[in-house]
Amino acid sequence: MRAKLAVRRAVVLVAAAITCCVTPIVSGQTTEQAIHPRLKSREVVLRSFAVVPPAVKVPPTELKPEFGGTRGAVVMDILAGATWSSTLASVITEELKKSGWEVKALPAEDTLVIDLKNRYVELDKQINNMPDDVGKGLFTLGAEAQKVGSLAPVDALVLVQAVVRITSVKGTPDLFGGATFGDFKYAVSGRYTIVDAENGDVLYSFPIQVEGSEKKAGGRLKKTVKTAISKLPR
């Protein structure tokens, strides 16, 4: 009997030790920042930025609002995409300005801007697979970035790619038999990347991953971006 109690006690102690040593993963925590050597050495000095409209993908949700059915779910996805496209752009713009950098506007519907955004979506996949290669100076968007950068003009462009998933939603009926949505909860994952507007080199990149309601996830996004921007060489 004593032997069994001793074994149980040992198991409990080991489990407790493991629990104490494990670092919890905080939603929205930045897992790495990758910095181009030219930026790290201050060979490149950034003074002004322009934010390219975010590339946001919202996979079709299988959640159906209480009222509105399939049509309501489609509207819900569109609203989520528009909401987070705006949030992702405004958060990085706000944090850059707070840190003393100039942020200029780009013509969102310009063909050059749209083409660059589409090209970045493909490059983003490579960066996600090999983020450390940013620190080796191996990624570039080339002449396309230079052309877009000249529209402002600025020293660097900020590109954003994100996948937004709706994890839960509640709906209430409106007067016309449709649905008024509220209490959205999201899972947002993606990446911010800063590109040299002179030659298209990827200078800095960091991931984002936040969850929760629009308010909570937005707050976590701000913390992630603020931390990452604080590590951007000046």
Residue pairs with C-beta under 8 A, 6 or more apart in sequence:
27 209
27 210
27 211
27 212
27 220
28 208
28 209
28 210
28 211
28 217
28 220
28 221
28 223
28 224
29 209
29 224
30 206
30 207
30 208
30 224
30 227
30 228
31 207
31 209
32 131
32 132
32 206
32 207
33 204
33 205
33 206
33 228
33 231
34 127
34 131
34 132
34 133
34 134
34 135
34 204
34 205
34 206
35 134
35 135
35 203
35 204
35 231
35 233
36 44
36 134
36 135
36 137
36 196
36 201
36 202
36 203
36 204
37 135
37 136
37 137
38 44
38 137
38 201
38 203
39 46
39 203
39 204
39 233
40 135
40 233
42 233
44 196
44 203
45 155
45 234
46 101
46 155
46 156
46 194
46 203
46 232
46 234
47 101
47 102
47 155
48 101
48 102
48 103
48 104
48 152
48 154
48 155
48 156
49 96
49 101
49 102
49 103
49 104
49 154
49 155
49 156
49 157
49 158
49 194
50 103
50 104
50 105
50 106
50 148
50 149
50 151
50 152
50 154
50 156
50 157
50 158
50 197
51 89
51 92
51 93
51 103
51 106
51 157
51 158
51 160
52 106
52 113
52 116
52 117
52 120
52 148
52 157
52 158
52 159
52 160
53 85
53 89
53 106
53 108
53 113
53 117
54 84
54 85
54 88
54 89
54 160
54 161
54 162
55 117
55 118
55 120
55 121
55 159
55 160
55 161
55 162
56 81
56 84
56 85
56 88
56 161
56 162
56 163
56 164
57 81
57 162
57 163
57 164
58 77
58 78
58 80
58 81
58 84
58 163
58 164
58 165
58 166
59 163
59 165
60 73
60 74
60 77
61 73
61 76
61 77
61 165
61 166
63 73
63 76
63 166
63 167
63 168
63 169
64 70
64 72
64 73
65 72
65 73
65 76
65 169
65 170
65 171
65 179
65 181
66 170
66 171
66 172
66 173
66 179
67 171
67 172
67 173
67 174
67 177
67 178
67 179
68 75
68 76
68 171
68 178
68 179
68 181
72 171
72 178
72 179
72 181
75 179
76 166
76 169
76 181
76 184
77 166
79 181
80 164
80 166
80 184
80 186
81 164
83 214
84 162
84 164
84 186
84 188
87 214
87 218
87 221
88 160
88 162
88 190
88 221
89 160
91 218
91 221
91 222
91 225
92 158
92 160
92 192
92 225
92 229
93 103
94 222
95 222
95 225
95 226
95 229
96 103
96 158
96 229
97 103
99 229
99 230
99 232
102 154
104 152
104 154
105 152
106 113
106 148
106 151
106 152
107 113
107 151
110 148
110 151
112 144
112 147
112 148
112 151
113 148
113 151
115 144
116 141
116 144
116 145
116 147
116 148
116 157
116 159
117 159
119 141
119 144
120 141
120 159
120 161
120 193
121 161
123 139
123 141
123 193
123 202
124 159
124 161
124 191
124 193
126 133
126 139
127 133
127 134
127 139
127 191
127 193
127 202
127 205
128 191
128 207
130 138
131 205
131 207
133 139
134 202
134 203
134 204
134 205
137 201
139 201
139 202
140 199
140 200
140 201
140 202
141 195
141 200
141 202
142 199
142 200
143 200
144 200
145 157
145 195
145 196
145 197
145 199
145 200
146 197
146 198
146 199
146 200
148 157
148 197
149 155
149 156
149 157
149 197
149 198
150 197
152 197
153 197
154 197
155 196
155 197
155 198
156 194
156 195
156 196
156 197
156 203
157 194
157 195
157 197
158 192
158 193
158 194
158 195
159 192
159 193
159 194
159 195
160 190
160 191
160 192
160 193
161 190
161 191
161 193
162 188
162 189
162 190
162 191
162 208
163 188
163 189
163 190
164 186
164 187
164 188
165 186
165 187
165 188
166 184
166 185
166 186
167 185
167 186
167 187
167 211
168 183
168 184
168 185
169 181
169 182
169 183
169 184
169 185
170 181
170 182
170 183
171 179
171 180
171 181
171 182
172 179
172 180
172 182
173 179
173 180
174 180
183 213
184 213
184 214
185 211
185 212
185 213
185 217
186 210
186 211
186 212
186 213
186 214
186 217
187 210
187 211
188 208
188 209
188 210
188 211
188 217
188 221
189 207
189 208
189 209
189 210
190 207
190 208
191 205
191 206
191 207
191 208
192 205
192 206
192 208
192 225
192 228
193 202
193 204
193 205
194 202
194 203
194 204
194 205
194 232
195 201
195 202
195 203
196 202
196 203
204 232
206 224
206 228
208 221
208 224
208 225
210 217
210 218
210 220
210 221
210 224
211 217
211 220
212 220
